[in-house]
């Protein structure tokens, strides 16, 4: 089995992005698959283009993109990608888009990952996790939608999904009432979830 794991570079004034740290750490612990990690820029369009090029080269069986969702308390598995970009937050290229379609595709794509089983696997390991019904309207959702559309348009037998991870504690020092999760627990959550794919 071949798995492509993507994470993002820091954005919004942060110096780190736990999605990339967790992807790299999880890749070292996964022994049941050939894992390739890919760092994506937090930018519209170029992020999808870079990821699709990696799919063409690596031809994975599974693509799991991971992003930061500051304020969430645990790892969350996205169920749906929607064909909308709409955020006041500019991407790392300084672009801010409102009510723009991701592309000329359907209104939404549903994940093809076994998210119910993944959440159960994380819970069974002793950690919280849940299924989210919204990947937002920023670059995370844009990547989730773009990769789902690429796989669908090309009739590729590749499972695609998106996972959001919380801040890690060092990011919340100046936000004392904001939820966070240790990088170790985020990593363990990813590994437990991905282990479902080996069964």
Backbone as a printed PyTorch tensor [residue, N CA C, xyz], in Angstrom:
tensor([[[  0.8390,  -1.1970,   0.0000],
         [  0.0000,   0.0000,   0.0000],
         [  0.8740,   1.2470,   0.0000]],

        [[  0.4590,   2.2560,  -0.7550],
         [  1.1780,   3.5200,  -0.8160],
         [  0.2600,   4.6410,  -0.3330]],

        [[  0.7780,   5.4240,   0.6060],
         [ -0.0010,   6.5190,   1.1840],
         [  0.7410,   7.8280,   0.9770]],

        [[  0.0390,   8.8240,   0.4250],
         [  0.5690,  10.1780,   0.3330],
         [ -0.0310,  10.9890,   1.4690]],

        [[  0.8240,  11.5010,   2.3490],
         [  0.4080,  12.3410,   3.4690],
         [  0.8600,  13.7680,   3.2060]],

        [[ -0.0650,  14.7060,   3.2100],
         [  0.3190,  16.0980,   3.0030],
         [  0.0090,  16.9240,   4.2460]],

        [[  0.8610,  17.9130,   4.4920],
         [  0.6440,  18.8920,   5.5480],
         [  0.9090,  20.2720,   4.9860]],

        [[  0.6680,  21.3010,   5.7890],
         [  0.8150,  22.6820,   5.3290],
         [  1.9270,  23.4180,   6.0580]],

        [[  2.4440,  24.4570,   5.3900],
         [  3.4030,  25.3350,   6.0490],
         [  2.6450,  26.2860,   6.9860]],

        [[  3.3670,  26.9940,   7.8680],
         [  2.7020,  27.8960,   8.8180],
         [  1.9570,  29.0180,   8.1040]],

        [[  0.8920,  29.5000,   8.7330],
         [  0.1250,  30.6090,   8.1640],
         [ -0.4920,  31.4180,   9.2900]],

        [[ -1.0240,  32.5720,   8.9380],
         [ -1.7250,  33.3950,   9.9220],
         [ -0.8410,  33.9070,  11.0350]],

        [[  0.4360,  34.1200,  10.7500],
         [  1.3540,  34.6440,  11.7570],
         [  1.9910,  33.6040,  12.6450]],

        [[  1.6610,  32.3220,  12.4450],
         [  2.2580,  31.2520,  13.2460],
         [  3.6520,  30.9140,  12.7160]],

        [[  4.4960,  30.4150,  13.6130],
         [  5.8450,  29.9920,  13.2230],
         [  5.9140,  28.5110,  12.8850]],

        [[  4.8960,  27.7700,  13.2780],
         [  4.8540,  26.3330,  13.0180],
         [  3.4470,  25.9550,  12.5690]],

        [[  3.3540,  24.8070,  11.9580],
         [  2.0470,  24.2440,  11.6200],
         [  2.0550,  22.7950,  12.0720]],

        [[  1.2510,  22.4610,  13.0720],
         [  1.2650,  21.0970,  13.6090],
         [  0.8750,  20.0390,  12.5910]],

        [[  0.1890,  20.4330,  11.5300],
         [ -0.1780,  19.4380,  10.5110],
         [  1.0660,  18.8370,   9.8810]],

        [[  2.0330,  19.6680,   9.5560],
         [  3.2620,  19.1710,   8.9330],
         [  4.1120,  18.3980,   9.9380]],

        [[  4.2080,  18.9040,  11.1540],
         [  4.9820,  18.1990,  12.1890],
         [  4.4010,  16.8140,  12.4350]],

        [[  3.0670,  16.7320,  12.5070],
         [  2.4170,  15.4430,  12.7820],
         [  2.5450,  14.4850,  11.5980]],

        [[  2.4360,  15.0080,  10.3820],
         [  2.5900,  14.1680,   9.1880],
         [  3.9760,  13.5370,   9.1610]],

        [[  4.9910,  14.3300,   9.4180],
         [  6.3680,  13.8030,   9.4030],
         [  6.5790,  12.7760,  10.5050]],

        [[  6.0440,  13.0620,  11.6970],
         [  6.2060,  12.1360,  12.8170],
         [  5.4320,  10.8430,  12.5740]],

        [[  4.2270,  10.9470,  12.0290],
         [  3.4120,   9.7580,  11.7780],
         [  4.0550,   8.8760,  10.7090]],

        [[  4.6200,   9.4970,   9.6900],
         [  5.2290,   8.7310,   8.5970],
         [  6.3360,   7.8130,   9.1020]],

        [[  7.0490,   8.2520,  10.1390],
         [  8.1320,   7.4470,  10.6890],
         [  7.6220,   6.2560,  11.4840]],

        [[  6.3490,   6.2820,  11.8900],
         [  5.7980,   5.2200,  12.7320],
         [  4.9270,   4.2420,  11.9650]],

        [[  4.6810,   4.5180,  10.7050],
         [  3.8100,   3.6500,   9.9030],
         [  4.6570,   2.6070,   9.1890]],

        [[  4.5120,   1.3520,   9.6070],
         [  5.3160,   0.2980,   9.0170],
         [  4.5720,  -0.5800,   8.0350]],

        [[  3.2690,  -0.3160,   7.8640],
         [  2.4560,  -1.1880,   7.0190],
         [  2.2760,  -0.6410,   5.6110]],

        [[  2.9240,   0.5010,   5.3000],
         [  2.7290,   1.1090,   3.9850],
         [  3.9680,   1.8850,   3.5770]],

        [[  4.0680,   2.1150,   2.2820],
         [  5.0810,   3.0050,   1.7270],
         [  4.4960,   4.4090,   1.8020]],

        [[  5.0910,   5.2660,   2.6280],
         [  4.5190,   6.5830,   2.8930],
         [  5.3950,   7.6790,   2.3000]],

        [[  4.7670,   8.5800,   1.5760],
         [  5.4480,   9.7700,   1.0690],
         [  4.8140,  10.9800,   1.7240]],

        [[  5.6410,  11.8980,   2.2400],
         [  5.1360,  13.1290,   2.8340],
         [  5.3550,  14.2870,   1.8650]],

        [[  4.4520,  15.2430,   1.9270],
         [  4.5270,  16.3810,   1.0180],
         [  4.0850,  17.6370,   1.7560]],

        [[  4.9440,  18.6460,   1.7510],
         [  4.6350,  19.9310,   2.3690],
         [  3.9600,  20.8300,   1.3260]],

        [[  2.7520,  21.2820,   1.6350],
         [  2.0100,  22.1500,   0.7250],
         [  2.0500,  23.5950,   1.2130]],

        [[  2.1230,  24.5460,   0.2860],
         [  1.9980,  25.9500,   0.6890],
         [  0.5560,  26.2590,   1.0440]],

        [[  0.3580,  27.1060,   2.0150],
         [ -0.9920,  27.5190,   2.3720],
         [ -1.4210,  28.6030,   1.3860]],

        [[ -1.6400,  28.1610,   0.1690],
         [ -2.0130,  29.0550,  -0.9250],
         [ -3.0560,  28.3650,  -1.8010]],

        [[ -4.0180,  29.1420,  -2.2470],
         [ -5.0050,  28.6090,  -3.1800],
         [ -4.3170,  28.1770,  -4.4800]],

        [[ -4.8810,  27.2270,  -5.1170],
         [ -4.5070,  26.7640,  -6.4560],
         [ -3.1390,  26.0900,  -6.5090]],

        [[ -2.0550,  26.7810,  -6.1120],
         [ -0.7270,  26.1580,  -6.1910],
         [ -0.6550,  24.9260,  -5.2990]],

        [[ -1.3520,  24.9430,  -4.1640],
         [ -1.3330,  23.7860,  -3.2610],
         [ -1.9210,  22.5580,  -3.9460]],

        [[ -3.0410,  22.7490,  -4.6420],
         [ -3.6720,  21.6380,  -5.3460],
         [ -2.7830,  21.1580,  -6.4900]],

        [[ -2.1940,  22.0880,  -7.2270],
         [ -1.3280,  21.7200,  -8.3480],
         [ -0.1260,  20.8950,  -7.8860]],

        [[  0.4990,  21.2910,  -6.7880],
         [  1.6540,  20.5610,  -6.2540],
         [  1.2350,  19.1570,  -5.8250]],

        [[  0.0940,  19.0650,  -5.1630],
         [ -0.3700,  17.7560,  -4.6920],
         [ -0.7500,  16.8320,  -5.8440]],

        [[ -1.3910,  17.3680,  -6.8780],
         [ -1.7670,  16.5060,  -8.0030],
         [ -0.5400,  16.0270,  -8.7610]],

        [[  0.4850,  16.8460,  -8.8400],
         [  1.7230,  16.4040,  -9.4760],
         [  2.3520,  15.2580,  -8.6890]],

        [[  2.2670,  15.3370,  -7.3650],
         [  2.7990,  14.2590,  -6.5240],
         [  2.0070,  12.9760,  -6.7220]],

        [[  0.7010,  13.1100,  -6.9110],
         [ -0.1240,  11.9240,  -7.1760],
         [  0.2950,  11.2750,  -8.4890]],

        [[  0.5270,  12.0820,  -9.5080],
         [  0.9420,  11.5540, -10.8060],
         [  2.2570,  10.7860, -10.6970]],

        [[  3.1690,  11.2880,  -9.8930],
         [  4.5000,  10.6760,  -9.7630],
         [  4.4810,   9.4490,  -8.8590]],

        [[  3.7910,   9.5760,  -7.7110],
         [  3.8300,   8.5310,  -6.6840],
         [  2.7520,   7.4770,  -6.8780]],

        [[  1.6330,   7.8610,  -7.4800],
         [  0.4740,   6.9930,  -7.6900],
         [  0.1020,   6.2200,  -6.4220]],

        [[ -0.3170,   6.9560,  -5.3840],
         [ -0.6650,   6.3040,  -4.1150],
         [ -2.0060,   5.5920,  -4.1850]],

        [[ -2.2320,   4.7480,  -3.2030],
         [ -3.5420,   4.1300,  -3.0250],
         [ -4.4590,   5.0160,  -2.1990]],

        [[ -3.8320,   5.8360,  -1.3580],
         [ -4.5720,   6.6990,  -0.4400],
         [ -3.8780,   8.0550,  -0.3660]],

        [[ -4.6770,   9.1240,  -0.3640],
         [ -4.1560,  10.4670,  -0.1070],
         [ -4.8750,  11.0190,   1.1170]],

        [[ -4.0950,  11.3670,   2.1310],
         [ -4.6700,  11.9840,   3.3280],
         [ -3.9940,  13.3360,   3.5160]],

        [[ -4.7760,  14.3840,   3.3770],
         [ -4.2620,  15.7310,   3.6190],
         [ -4.5960,  16.1220,   5.0530]],

        [[ -3.6500,  16.7860,   5.6880],
         [ -3.8020,  17.1680,   7.0950],
         [ -3.6040,  18.6690,   7.2150]],

        [[ -4.4810,  19.3160,   7.9640],
         [ -4.3860,  20.7550,   8.1520],
         [ -4.6550,  21.1480,   9.5900]],

        [[ -4.2910,  22.3830,   9.9130],
         [ -4.4920,  22.9210,  11.2610],
         [ -5.8670,  23.5540,  11.3890]],

        [[ -6.5470,  23.2220,  12.4710],
         [ -7.8200,  23.8770,  12.8090],
         [ -7.7020,  24.3870,  14.2400]],

        [[ -7.1450,  25.5700,  14.3770],
         [ -6.9540,  26.1470,  15.6990],
         [ -8.2680,  26.3210,  16.4220]],

        [[ -8.3280,  25.8760,  17.6790],
         [ -9.5420,  25.9730,  18.4760],
         [-10.2390,  24.6460,  18.6650]],

        [[ -9.9940,  23.6910,  17.7510],
         [-10.5530,  22.3580,  17.9560],
         [ -9.7270,  21.6410,  19.0200]],

        [[-10.3980,  20.7590,  19.7440],
         [ -9.7490,  20.1240,  20.8900],
         [ -9.1540,  18.7600,  20.5810]],

        [[ -9.5010,  18.1900,  19.4270],
         [ -8.9810,  16.8710,  19.0910],
         [ -8.8880,  16.7510,  17.5780]],

        [[ -8.3160,  15.6530,  17.1310],
         [ -8.2190,  15.3890,  15.7070],
         [ -9.6250,  15.1470,  15.1540]],

        [[ -9.9120,  15.7260,  13.9910],
         [-11.2380,  15.5870,  13.3990],
         [-11.1120,  15.1600,  11.9450]],

        [[-12.0040,  14.2730,  11.5450],
         [-11.9830,  13.6920,  10.2120],
         [-13.1080,  14.3080,   9.3900]],

        [[-12.7490,  14.9710,   8.3000],
         [-13.7350,  15.6990,   7.5080],
         [-14.5420,  14.7460,   6.6270]],

        [[-15.8500,  14.9610,   6.6160],
         [-16.7250,  14.1180,   5.8110],
         [-16.9370,  14.6690,   4.4010]],

        [[-16.9460,  16.0200,   4.2740],
         [-17.3460,  16.6240,   3.0000],
         [-16.4230,  17.7830,   2.6160]],

        [[-16.0960,  17.8430,   1.3300],
         [-15.4270,  19.0060,   0.7470],
         [-16.4470,  19.7350,  -0.1180]],

        [[-16.5400,  21.0430,   0.0280],
         [-17.5330,  21.8100,  -0.7270],
         [-16.8590,  22.7150,  -1.7560]],

        [[-17.6010,  23.0150,  -2.8040],
         [-17.0620,  23.7810,  -3.9260],
         [-17.1790,  25.2850,  -3.6790]],

        [[-16.6060,  25.7300,  -2.5530],
         [-16.6620,  27.1480,  -2.1940],
         [-15.3640,  27.5750,  -1.5200]],

        [[-14.8580,  28.7170,  -1.9370],
         [-13.7970,  29.4110,  -1.2140],
         [-14.4180,  30.6920,  -0.6800]],

        [[-14.3140,  30.9260,   0.6150],
         [-14.9180,  32.1180,   1.2030],
         [-14.3030,  32.3530,   2.5710]],

        [[-13.2810,  33.2070,   2.6270],
         [-12.5860,  33.4280,   3.8960],
         [-11.9990,  34.8310,   3.9390]],

        [[-12.0910,  35.4520,   5.1130],
         [-11.4620,  36.7530,   5.3130],
         [ -9.9520,  36.6190,   5.4770]],

        [[ -9.4980,  35.4220,   5.8300],
         [ -8.0710,  35.1980,   6.0430],
         [ -7.3530,  35.0910,   4.6990]],

        [[ -6.3280,  35.9080,   4.4640],
         [ -5.5670,  35.7630,   3.2220],
         [ -4.6680,  34.5360,   3.2800]],

        [[ -4.4300,  33.9250,   2.1160],
         [ -3.4780,  32.8180,   2.0870],
         [ -2.0690,  33.3800,   2.1680]],

        [[ -1.0680,  32.5200,   2.1030],
         [  0.3070,  32.9820,   2.2700],
         [  0.8450,  33.7760,   1.0910]],

        [[  0.0600,  33.8530,   0.0170],
         [  0.4100,  34.7200,  -1.1080],
         [ -0.3230,  36.0520,  -1.0000]],

        [[ -1.0660,  36.2280,   0.0920],
         [ -1.7890,  37.4700,   0.3030],
         [ -3.1280,  37.5400,  -0.3960]],

        [[ -3.5990,  36.3960,  -0.9020],
         [ -4.8600,  36.3600,  -1.6410],
         [ -6.0100,  36.0560,  -0.6910]],

        [[ -7.0480,  36.8810,  -0.7440],
         [ -8.2630,  36.6560,   0.0370],
         [ -9.4230,  36.5440,  -0.9410]],

        [[-10.1690,  35.4400,  -0.8830],
         [-11.2350,  35.1810,  -1.8370],
         [-12.5790,  35.0130,  -1.1200]],

        [[-13.6120,  35.5280,  -1.7390],
         [-14.9500,  35.4540,  -1.1570],
         [-15.9460,  34.9070,  -2.1780]],

        [[-16.6560,  33.8690,  -1.7710],
         [-17.7070,  33.2560,  -2.5800],
         [-17.2240,  32.9550,  -3.9940]],

        [[-16.1460,  32.2000,  -4.0510],
         [-15.5620,  31.7720,  -5.3230],
         [-15.5980,  30.2490,  -5.3620]],

        [[-15.9360,  29.6810,  -6.5030],
         [-15.9100,  28.2290,  -6.6370],
         [-14.4790,  27.7190,  -6.6470]],

        [[-14.2710,  26.5500,  -6.0440],
         [-12.9620,  25.9140,  -6.1120],
         [-12.6260,  25.5740,  -7.5630]],

        [[-13.6280,  25.1010,  -8.2930],
         [-13.4500,  24.7470,  -9.7040],
         [-14.8240,  24.5190, -10.3180]],

        [[-14.8400,  24.0840, -11.5670],
         [-16.1150,  23.8650, -12.2540],
         [-16.6140,  22.4390, -12.0310]],

        [[-16.7180,  22.0660, -10.7780],
         [-17.1470,  20.7110, -10.4390],
         [-18.4610,  20.7080,  -9.6970]],

        [[-18.8250,  19.5700,  -9.1210],
         [-20.0730,  19.4600,  -8.3470],
         [-20.0250,  20.2800,  -7.0690]],

        [[-21.1530,  20.3870,  -6.4220],
         [-21.2360,  21.1910,  -5.2000],
         [-20.3680,  20.6310,  -4.0810]],

        [[-20.1880,  19.3080,  -4.0560],
         [-19.4180,  18.7240,  -2.9630],
         [-18.8720,  17.3550,  -3.3680]],

        [[-17.8750,  16.9190,  -2.6250],
         [-17.3760,  15.5520,  -2.6770],
         [-17.3610,  15.0180,  -1.2620]],

        [[-17.7200,  13.7510,  -1.0950],
         [-17.6080,  13.1190,   0.2170],
         [-16.3020,  12.3450,   0.3020]],

        [[-15.7500,  12.2890,   1.4920],
         [-14.5180,  11.5310,   1.6810],
         [-14.7100,  10.0730,   1.2800]],

        [[-13.6530,   9.4710,   0.8040],
         [-13.6950,   8.0340,   0.5080],
         [-12.8840,   7.2490,   1.5330]],

        [[-12.4740,   7.9240,   2.6000],
         [-11.8160,   7.2370,   3.7160],
         [-12.8760,   6.6380,   4.6440]],

        [[-12.5500,   5.5450,   5.3250],
         [-13.4880,   4.9460,   6.2860],
         [-13.4590,   5.7160,   7.6090]],

        [[-14.0340,   6.9130,   7.5970],
         [-13.8630,   7.8150,   8.7360],
         [-14.5090,   7.3000,  10.0210]],

        [[-15.6050,   6.5810,   9.9190],
         [-16.2090,   6.0310,  11.1400],
         [-15.2590,   5.0620,  11.8330]],

        [[-14.6650,   4.1830,  11.0370],
         [-13.7070,   3.2180,  11.5840],
         [-12.4530,   3.9130,  12.0970]],

        [[-12.0590,   4.9880,  11.4330],
         [-10.8680,   5.7260,  11.8710],
         [-11.0960,   6.3880,  13.2190]],

        [[-12.2430,   7.0060,  13.3780],
         [-12.5610,   7.6200,  14.6710],
         [-12.5880,   6.5660,  15.7750]],

        [[-13.1910,   5.4260,  15.4890],
         [-13.2420,   4.3470,  16.4850],
         [-11.8430,   3.8810,  16.8670]],

        [[-10.9530,   3.7710,  15.8770],
         [ -9.5800,   3.3300,  16.1520],
         [ -8.8620,   4.3170,  17.0540]],

        [[ -9.0770,   5.6040,  16.8090],
         [ -8.4490,   6.6190,  17.6700],
         [ -9.0370,   6.5470,  19.0700]],

        [[-10.3510,   6.4380,  19.1670],
         [-10.9990,   6.3250,  20.4830],
         [-10.5310,   5.0910,  21.2300]],

        [[-10.3770,   3.9800,  20.5090],
         [ -9.9200,   2.7440,  21.1480],
         [ -8.4950,   2.8630,  21.6810]],

        [[ -7.7280,   3.7920,  21.1090],
         [ -6.3550,   4.0100,  21.5970],
         [ -6.3370,   4.9050,  22.8320]],

        [[ -7.5180,   5.4060,  23.2120],
         [ -7.6220,   6.2310,  24.4100],
         [ -7.5980,   7.7270,  24.1460]],

        [[ -7.7990,   8.1260,  22.8870],
         [ -7.7620,   9.5400,  22.5450],
         [ -9.0760,   9.9760,  21.9040]],

        [[ -9.4410,  11.2430,  22.0890],
         [-10.6750,  11.7400,  21.4810],
         [-10.5020,  12.0010,  19.9860]],

        [[-11.5770,  11.8710,  19.2590],
         [-11.5970,  12.1880,  17.8240],
         [-13.0530,  12.2350,  17.4110]],

        [[-13.3300,  12.9070,  16.3030],
         [-14.7180,  12.9820,  15.8480],
         [-14.7680,  13.2590,  14.3530]],

        [[-15.9510,  13.0770,  13.7850],
         [-16.1830,  13.3960,  12.3820],
         [-16.7240,  14.8120,  12.2950]],

        [[-16.1010,  15.6180,  11.4510],
         [-16.5200,  16.9930,  11.2430],
         [-17.3020,  17.0970,   9.9400]],

        [[-18.3170,  17.9240,   9.9500],
         [-19.1360,  18.1290,   8.7580],
         [-18.7100,  19.3540,   7.9540]],

        [[-17.6390,  20.0230,   8.3890],
         [-17.1930,  21.2120,   7.6650],
         [-15.6820,  21.3350,   7.7060]],

        [[-15.0740,  21.3290,   6.5160],
         [-13.6280,  21.5470,   6.4080],
         [-13.3150,  23.0220,   6.2390]],

        [[-14.3040,  23.8790,   6.4940],
         [-14.1160,  25.3160,   6.3790],
         [-14.2890,  25.7830,   4.9360]],

        [[-13.8100,  26.9870,   4.6700],
         [-13.8930,  27.5630,   3.3170],
         [-12.5460,  28.1340,   2.8970]],

        [[-11.4880,  27.6710,   3.5850],
         [-10.1390,  28.2090,   3.3410],
         [ -9.3500,  27.1910,   2.5190]],

        [[ -8.0380,  27.2400,   2.6070],
         [ -7.1800,  26.4090,   1.7620],
         [ -7.3400,  24.9250,   2.0600]],

        [[ -7.6190,  24.5620,   3.2960],
         [ -7.7990,  23.1430,   3.6350],
         [ -8.9230,  22.5260,   2.8090]],

        [[-10.0870,  23.1700,   2.8410],
         [-11.2170,  22.6690,   2.0620],
         [-10.8970,  22.6930,   0.5710]],

        [[-10.2020,  23.7350,   0.1380],
         [ -9.8320,  23.8630,  -1.2780],
         [ -8.9860,  22.6790,  -1.7360]],

        [[ -8.0200,  22.2730,  -0.9190],
         [ -7.1790,  21.1270,  -1.2510],
         [ -8.0000,  19.8400,  -1.2390]],

        [[ -8.8150,  19.6580,  -0.2250],
         [ -9.6680,  18.4720,  -0.1170],
         [-10.5580,  18.3570,  -1.3500]],

        [[-11.1750,  19.4520,  -1.7380],
         [-12.0530,  19.4340,  -2.9050],
         [-11.2550,  19.1920,  -4.1920]],

        [[-10.1450,  19.9120,  -4.3340],
         [ -9.3530,  19.7970,  -5.5560],
         [ -8.8040,  18.4050,  -5.7920]],

        [[ -8.3390,  17.7530,  -4.7400],
         [ -7.7980,  16.3990,  -4.8890],
         [ -8.9180,  15.3910,  -5.1350]],

        [[-10.0430,  15.5910,  -4.4810],
         [-11.1930,  14.7080,  -4.7230],
         [-11.6430,  14.8150,  -6.1740]],

        [[-11.6760,  16.0230,  -6.6960],
         [-12.1000,  16.2240,  -8.0860],
         [-11.0950,  15.6200,  -9.0630]],

        [[ -9.8100,  15.7920,  -8.7790],
         [ -8.7800,  15.2320,  -9.6630],
         [ -8.9030,  13.7130,  -9.7510]],

        [[ -9.0770,  13.0770,  -8.6160],
         [ -9.2140,  11.6170,  -8.5880],
         [-10.4920,  11.1900,  -9.3020]],

        [[-11.5800,  11.9160,  -9.0770],
         [-12.8430,  11.5880,  -9.7200],
         [-12.7750,  11.7920, -11.2340]],

        [[-12.2390,  12.9190, -11.6600],
         [-12.1680,  13.2370, -13.0910],
         [-11.3370,  12.2290, -13.8720]],

        [[-10.3250,  11.6900, -13.1910],
         [ -9.4170,  10.7570, -13.8610],
         [ -9.7180,   9.2890, -13.5470]],

        [[-10.8440,   9.0630, -12.8600],
         [-11.2850,   7.6970, -12.5190],
         [-10.1680,   6.8820, -11.8670]],

        [[ -9.4800,   7.5100, -10.9280],
         [ -8.3670,   6.8500, -10.2490],
         [ -8.8670,   6.0870,  -9.0210]],

        [[ -8.3550,   4.8840,  -8.7840],
         [ -8.7770,   4.0970,  -7.6180],
         [ -8.0230,   4.5220,  -6.3540]],

        [[ -8.1420,   5.7830,  -6.0210],
         [ -7.4130,   6.3670,  -4.8940],
         [ -8.4090,   6.9010,  -3.8770]],

        [[ -8.2290,   6.5090,  -2.6220],
         [ -9.0590,   7.0480,  -1.5470],
         [ -8.5060,   8.4210,  -1.1530]],

        [[ -9.4070,   9.3650,  -0.9170],
         [ -9.0070,  10.7350,  -0.5790],
         [ -9.7650,  11.2070,   0.6570]],

        [[ -9.0470,  11.8550,   1.5550],
         [ -9.7050,  12.4110,   2.7290],
         [ -8.8930,  13.5260,   3.3460]],

        [[ -9.5050,  14.1870,   4.3100],
         [ -8.8500,  15.3120,   4.9860],
         [ -9.0260,  15.1820,   6.4900]],

        [[ -7.9540,  15.5050,   7.2150],
         [ -7.9520,  15.4480,   8.6710],
         [ -7.5000,  16.8010,   9.2120]],

        [[ -8.2370,  17.3150,  10.1760],
         [ -7.8190,  18.5430,  10.8450],
         [ -7.2260,  18.2110,  12.2200]],

        [[ -6.1680,  18.9220,  12.5780],
         [ -5.5310,  18.7130,  13.8750],
         [ -5.5320,  20.0290,  14.6500]],

        [[ -5.5520,  19.9490,  15.9900],
         [ -5.5900,  21.1620,  16.8140],
         [ -4.2360,  21.8690,  16.8570]],

        [[ -4.2430,  23.0470,  17.5040],
         [ -2.9880,  23.6680,  17.9020],
         [ -2.2310,  22.7080,  18.8190]],

        [[ -0.9140,  22.8410,  18.8640],
         [ -0.1420,  22.1960,  19.9210],
         [  0.0810,  23.2250,  21.0290]],

        [[  0.4160,  22.7930,  22.2620],
         [  0.4290,  23.7120,  23.4050],
         [  1.2530,  24.9840,  23.2110]],

        [[  2.4150,  24.8910,  22.5590],
         [  3.2460,  26.0870,  22.4210],
         [  2.5680,  27.1780,  21.5990]],

        [[  1.5710,  26.7960,  20.8030],
         [  0.8510,  27.7950,  20.0210],
         [ -0.2100,  28.5230,  20.8350]],

        [[ -0.5090,  28.0120,  22.0060],
         [ -1.5920,  28.5950,  22.8030],
         [ -1.0890,  29.3190,  24.0510]],

        [[  0.2140,  29.5450,  24.1370],
         [  0.7640,  30.2530,  25.2950],
         [  0.1080,  31.6280,  25.4380]],

        [[ -0.0760,  32.3080,  24.3150],
         [ -0.7140,  33.6260,  24.3430],
         [ -2.2270,  33.5260,  24.1910]],

        [[ -2.7350,  32.2970,  24.1410],
         [ -4.1830,  32.0620,  24.0470],
         [ -4.5660,  31.0570,  25.1320]],

        [[ -4.4910,  31.4270,  26.3830],
         [ -4.6220,  30.4630,  27.4890],
         [ -5.9520,  29.7330,  27.5630]],

        [[ -6.9920,  30.2350,  26.9350],
         [ -8.2860,  29.5620,  26.9710],
         [ -8.5940,  28.8090,  25.6850]],

        [[ -7.5650,  28.6020,  24.8580],
         [ -7.7560,  27.9240,  23.5760],
         [ -7.3210,  26.4650,  23.6820]],

        [[ -8.1110,  25.5800,  23.1250],
         [ -7.8070,  24.1500,  23.1820],
         [ -6.5270,  23.8290,  22.4200]],

        [[ -5.8450,  22.7970,  22.8830],
         [ -4.6540,  22.3010,  22.1900],
         [ -4.5120,  20.8130,  22.4760]],

        [[ -3.5820,  20.1900,  21.7690],
         [ -3.3080,  18.7640,  21.9420],
         [ -1.8190,  18.5580,  21.7130]],

        [[ -1.2110,  17.6780,  22.4630],
         [  0.2310,  17.4690,  22.2960],
         [  0.5170,  16.8830,  20.9210]],

        [[  1.6880,  17.1990,  20.4020],
         [  2.0850,  16.6540,  19.1050],
         [  2.1310,  15.1350,  19.1660]],

        [[  2.5300,  14.5850,  20.2970],
         [  2.5880,  13.1290,  20.4520],
         [  1.2030,  12.5040,  20.3070]],

        [[  0.2010,  13.1290,  20.9300],
         [ -1.1580,  12.5900,  20.8390],
         [ -1.7700,  12.7870,  19.4530]],

        [[ -1.4430,  13.9020,  18.8180],
         [ -1.9010,  14.1080,  17.4370],
         [ -1.3050,  13.0370,  16.5330]],

        [[ -0.0030,  12.8010,  16.6990],
         [  0.6850,  11.7940,  15.8910],
         [  0.0950,  10.4120,  16.1230]],

        [[ -0.1250,  10.0700,  17.3850],
         [ -0.7070,   8.7630,  17.7010],
         [ -2.1040,   8.6240,  17.0950]],

        [[ -2.8530,   9.7140,  17.1060],
         [ -4.1950,   9.6930,  16.5080],
         [ -4.1100,   9.3810,  15.0130]],

        [[ -3.1960,  10.0350,  14.3180],
         [ -3.0340,   9.7850,  12.8830],
         [ -2.6270,   8.3510,  12.6020]],

        [[ -1.6750,   7.8570,  13.3690],
         [ -1.1960,   6.4920,  13.1470],
         [ -2.3030,   5.4830,  13.4020]],

        [[ -3.0430,   5.6770,  14.4910],
         [ -4.1530,   4.7590,  14.8010],
         [ -5.1970,   4.7800,  13.7010]],

        [[ -5.5110,   5.9750,  13.2040],
         [ -6.5170,   6.0870,  12.1480],
         [ -6.0420,   5.4280,  10.8680]],

        [[ -4.8190,   5.6770,  10.4850],
         [ -4.2970,   5.1210,   9.2370],
         [ -4.1150,   3.6160,   9.3010]],

        [[ -3.9390,   3.0990,  10.5090],
         [ -3.7780,   1.6370,  10.6450],
         [ -5.0260,   0.8900,  10.1880]],

        [[ -6.1750,   1.5750,  10.1890],
         [ -7.4200,   0.9680,   9.7100],
         [ -7.2760,   0.5590,   8.2430]],

        [[ -6.5000,   1.3190,   7.4910],
         [ -6.3460,   1.0580,   6.0620],
         [ -5.6070,  -0.2500,   5.7840]],

        [[ -4.8710,  -0.7310,   6.7680],
         [ -4.0940,  -1.9650,   6.5710],
         [ -4.9490,  -3.2040,   6.7790]],

        [[ -6.1570,  -3.0360,   7.2870],
         [ -7.0020,  -4.1970,   7.6130],
         [ -7.8420,  -4.6230,   6.4230]]])
